[in-house]
């Protein structure tokens, strides 16, 4: 059977006991994703929190990353970009193996502790469509992560 979409642990976290994301109820759309390490989010700043995960999917899909509402409300934390988008070609890129990092912003006036295993965000696999007159802006292969398609 060919795997169409899912999660795997990146090489650098192979011995860190990373839990693969799961849905908590049969109707849950999102797969809960945990922090791979402890982190402290300074007030008014962005912190990248590692997940130890990469995601694979079909070419016409992406993984949509959303903050978990309970975590956000209790900790006054959000994703700095509102929603993260993990493209299919991010998986196994040569720069960082497709490691999903979560860019969290602390809105409070005190540091916020994130513990390894805290369910921070949820990922939802989505399909997208192209316009009828879509044309690739080159045949460049993704080499890295954050901002790696800048200038393509």
Number of C-alpha atoms within 10 A of each C-alpha: 3 4 8 9 14 14 16 18 22 21 13 12 16 12 9 12 11 21 18 17 18 14 14 11 8 6 7 11 13 21 20 23 28 25 23 23 17 13 16 13 21 17 17 14 14 18 19 15 22 19 26 26 27 22 24 23 21 15 12 12 18 24 22 17 23 22 23 19 14 12 16 18 11 8 17 15 23 23 22 16 11 12 14 20 16 24 20 18 19 26 24 18 15 12 13 17 19 26 26 25 19 23 18 22 23 23 19 15 10 12 15 18 13 20 15 18 16 16 20 26 26 21 24 15 20 13 12 8 8 8 6 6 5 8 8 7 7 7 7 9 11 17 16 19 20 10 7 12 12 6 5 11
